[in-house]
Amino acid sequence: MQRYAVGEWESLWSSAPYMKHRFVLDLESHTVIAGEDRVRGAWWSMRLEQVAYMQQIVDETFDSIWDEPEEFGFVRRAEIPSWAAKAWPWPPLPEVQDVEKMLDSPDLPVERDELGHIIFPPRFTADSRK
């Protein structure tokens, strides 16, 4: 099965009627996982809150897209396109609770800045004794 669907839509924003959008849908989990806006001839990654807003629009208005993405101009794919992974790490970062557990581990060397805040991601240095 081809898990993802990729497609483009005309502007969702009345303030920018000529803007285009493209999205990646995870058909298995019914999740919008990435999006970009076409601005001044170039594609720009959406912020996470914009992707979440698109999720809301799809869930409330176009729920049948998960079963029939082709009806909405989307194409099924086995892999996500490379542009969808540019904005943030892929696969997605771990959940906050998992990161907190990792940071609480006594085995994790934690580096702090001058104010005592943890520097994340942790920086590992090679042991010069080896």
PyMOL commands that set and color helices and strands:
alter all, ss='L'
color gray80, all
select helices_A, chain A and resi 48-61+63-66+69-72+82-85+96-104
alter helices_A, ss='H'
color red, helices_A
select strands_A, chain A and resi 4-10+20-26+31-39+42-45+75-77
alter strands_A, ss='S'
color yellow, strands_A
deselect
rebuild
show_as cartoon
